[in-house]
Structures are given as C-alpha cells and as structure tokens.
Amino acid sequence: MERFYLYDDVEDTKTRFVGFTGESQRYDLAISQSSRFFGKVLVMDIQYGRAAIIGPDDVDEPGYLEHIFNRSEEEALELRDYLRELLS
C-alpha cells in the first residue's frame, strides 16, 4: 500500500505542565504552544485523556469545554477561569 503524506514535520514546541485544584476537582494539564496552531494552544487534560486546540474565543463558547473535556458545568467553569488567565 502506498502512503501519501499530507505533512510530516518536526518542530520545537513550548509545553507547560500545570496541576491545580478547584472547589471540587483536581486538574492536571499539559499546554503546548506551536506555530501550527495560529495563536491557539493545545490543551491536554492528562487525567481524562482528552485534548483540544483552544483560543480565547473558544474558552467563552457555551458548552464547549464541558463537551470537549467531558466535564460538569462546575468543573468547566474552574477550567475556563484558568484558561482565561493563561490565554490573556
């Protein structure tokens, strides 16, 4: 079978590992910055095994964090508060 590559690049990235607690939950995140994301960051929820490319506009999208990270409204609010700080 012939393989057709769309891209195969190696890039240096900046990754930040953050662990914090909210009122009801602990959060362990890896946040990766790359020129590929056009100003957005790759947020990886290490506990839940989920990831998304997120920008400031995505943080305020109703229901987005709840859906993408499979979190309750309360947990997503705590995550949203942190991501607003990070992305501002």
CYANA upper distance limits for C-alpha pairs under 8 A (distance plus 0.5 A):
 11 GLU  CA     34 SER  CA      8.30
 12 ASP  CA     34 SER  CA      8.17
 13 THR  CA     32 SER  CA      7.13
 13 THR  CA     33 GLN  CA      6.26
 13 THR  CA     34 SER  CA      5.80
 14 LYS  CA     32 SER  CA      6.14
 14 LYS  CA     33 GLN  CA      5.72
 14 LYS  CA     34 SER  CA      7.51
 15 THR  CA     30 ALA  CA      7.08
 15 THR  CA     31 ILE  CA      5.93
 15 THR  CA     32 SER  CA      4.70
 15 THR  CA     33 GLN  CA      6.81
 16 ARG  CA     30 ALA  CA      6.12
 16 ARG  CA     31 ILE  CA      5.58
 16 ARG  CA     32 SER  CA      6.89
 17 PHE  CA     28 ASP  CA      8.00
 17 PHE  CA     29 LEU  CA      6.27
 17 PHE  CA     30 ALA  CA      4.97
 17 PHE  CA     31 ILE  CA      6.89
 18 VAL  CA     27 TYR  CA      8.35
 18 VAL  CA     28 ASP  CA      6.36
 18 VAL  CA     29 LEU  CA      5.70
 18 VAL  CA     30 ALA  CA      6.83
 18 VAL  CA     31 ILE  CA      8.40
 19 GLY  CA     26 ARG  CA      7.79
 19 GLY  CA     27 TYR  CA      5.98
 19 GLY  CA     28 ASP  CA      4.88
 19 GLY  CA     29 LEU  CA      6.75
 20 PHE  CA     26 ARG  CA      6.38
 20 PHE  CA     27 TYR  CA      5.87
 20 PHE  CA     28 ASP  CA      7.26
 21 THR  CA     25 GLN  CA      6.32
 21 THR  CA     26 ARG  CA      4.77
 21 THR  CA     27 TYR  CA      6.50
 22 GLY  CA     26 ARG  CA      6.72
 22 GLY  CA     27 TYR  CA      8.25
 22 GLY  CA     75 GLU  CA      8.37
 22 GLY  CA     78 GLU  CA      6.75
 24 SER  CA     75 GLU  CA      7.69
 25 GLN  CA     75 GLU  CA      7.34
 27 TYR  CA     45 ASP  CA      7.95
 27 TYR  CA     47 GLN  CA      7.93
 27 TYR  CA     79 LEU  CA      8.41
 28 ASP  CA     45 ASP  CA      6.61
 28 ASP  CA     46 ILE  CA      6.10
 28 ASP  CA     47 GLN  CA      6.78
 29 LEU  CA     43 VAL  CA      7.27
 29 LEU  CA     44 MET  CA      6.01
 29 LEU  CA     45 ASP  CA      5.31
 29 LEU  CA     46 ILE  CA      6.12
 30 ALA  CA     43 VAL  CA      6.46
 30 ALA  CA     44 MET  CA      5.57
 30 ALA  CA     45 ASP  CA      7.23
 30 ALA  CA     46 ILE  CA      7.49
 31 ILE  CA     41 VAL  CA      6.99
 31 ILE  CA     42 LEU  CA      6.12
 31 ILE  CA     43 VAL  CA      5.14
 31 ILE  CA     44 MET  CA      6.78
 32 SER  CA     41 VAL  CA      6.23
 32 SER  CA     42 LEU  CA      5.54
 32 SER  CA     43 VAL  CA      7.09
 33 GLN  CA     37 PHE  CA      8.01
 33 GLN  CA     40 LYS  CA      7.89
 33 GLN  CA     41 VAL  CA      5.60
 33 GLN  CA     42 LEU  CA      7.06
 34 SER  CA     38 PHE  CA      8.34
 34 SER  CA     41 VAL  CA      7.66
 35 SER  CA     39 GLY  CA      7.68
 37 PHE  CA     41 VAL  CA      6.89
 37 PHE  CA     42 LEU  CA      8.22
 37 PHE  CA     53 ILE  CA      7.70
 39 GLY  CA     55 GLY  CA      7.53
 40 LYS  CA     53 ILE  CA      6.74
 40 LYS  CA     54 ILE  CA      5.82
 40 LYS  CA     55 GLY  CA      4.93
 40 LYS  CA     56 PRO  CA      8.21
 41 VAL  CA     53 ILE  CA      5.93
 41 VAL  CA     54 ILE  CA      5.92
 41 VAL  CA     55 GLY  CA      6.98
 42 LEU  CA     51 ALA  CA      7.34
 42 LEU  CA     52 ALA  CA      6.15
 42 LEU  CA     53 ILE  CA      4.82
 42 LEU  CA     54 ILE  CA      6.77
 43 VAL  CA     51 ALA  CA      5.99
 43 VAL  CA     52 ALA  CA      5.98
 43 VAL  CA     53 ILE  CA      6.69
 43 VAL  CA     54 ILE  CA      7.33
 44 MET  CA     49 GLY  CA      7.65
 44 MET  CA     50 ARG  CA      6.33
 44 MET  CA     51 ALA  CA      4.69
 44 MET  CA     52 ALA  CA      7.17
 45 ASP  CA     49 GLY  CA      6.18
 45 ASP  CA     50 ARG  CA      5.78
 45 ASP  CA     51 ALA  CA      6.53
 45 ASP  CA     69 PHE  CA      7.74
 46 ILE  CA     50 ARG  CA      7.57
 48 TYR  CA     69 PHE  CA      7.84
 50 ARG  CA     68 ILE  CA      7.87
 50 ARG  CA     69 PHE  CA      6.39
 51 ALA  CA     68 ILE  CA      8.08
 51 ALA  CA     69 PHE  CA      7.74
 52 ALA  CA     68 ILE  CA      7.53
 54 ILE  CA     58 ASP  CA      6.27
 54 ILE  CA     59 VAL  CA      7.51
 55 GLY  CA     59 VAL  CA      7.16
 55 GLY  CA     87 LEU  CA      7.56
 56 PRO  CA     60 ASP  CA      7.71
 56 PRO  CA     84 ARG  CA      7.36
 56 PRO  CA     87 LEU  CA      6.45
 56 PRO  CA     88 SER  CA      7.91
 57 ASP  CA     61 GLU  CA      7.26
 58 ASP  CA     64 TYR  CA      7.65
 59 VAL  CA     64 TYR  CA      7.90
 59 VAL  CA     65 LEU  CA      7.52
 59 VAL  CA     80 ARG  CA      6.56
 59 VAL  CA     83 LEU  CA      7.51
 59 VAL  CA     84 ARG  CA      7.41
 60 ASP  CA     64 TYR  CA      8.46
 60 ASP  CA     80 ARG  CA      8.16
 61 GLU  CA     65 LEU  CA      8.40
 63 GLY  CA     67 HIS  CA      6.60
 64 TYR  CA     68 ILE  CA      6.52
 65 LEU  CA     69 PHE  CA      6.19
 65 LEU  CA     70 ASN  CA      8.01
 65 LEU  CA     71 ARG  CA      7.69
 65 LEU  CA     76 ALA  CA      6.30
 65 LEU  CA     79 LEU  CA      8.49
 65 LEU  CA     80 ARG  CA      7.95
 66 GLU  CA     70 ASN  CA      5.80
 66 GLU  CA     71 ARG  CA      5.15
 66 GLU  CA     72 SER  CA      6.43
 66 GLU  CA     73 GLU  CA      6.73
 66 GLU  CA     75 GLU  CA      8.48
 66 GLU  CA     76 ALA  CA      5.99
 67 HIS  CA     71 ARG  CA      7.39
 71 ARG  CA     75 GLU  CA      6.27
 71 ARG  CA     76 ALA  CA      6.23
 72 SER  CA     76 ALA  CA      6.49
 73 GLU  CA     77 LEU  CA      6.60
 74 GLU  CA     78 GLU  CA      7.08
 75 GLU  CA     79 LEU  CA      6.77
 76 ALA  CA     80 ARG  CA      6.30
 77 LEU  CA     81 ASP  CA      6.66
 78 GLU  CA     82 TYR  CA      7.01
 79 LEU  CA     83 LEU  CA      6.68
 80 ARG  CA     84 ARG  CA      6.54
 81 ASP  CA     85 GLU  CA      7.07
 82 TYR  CA     86 LEU  CA      6.79
 83 LEU  CA     87 LEU  CA      6.44
 84 ARG  CA     88 SER  CA      6.48
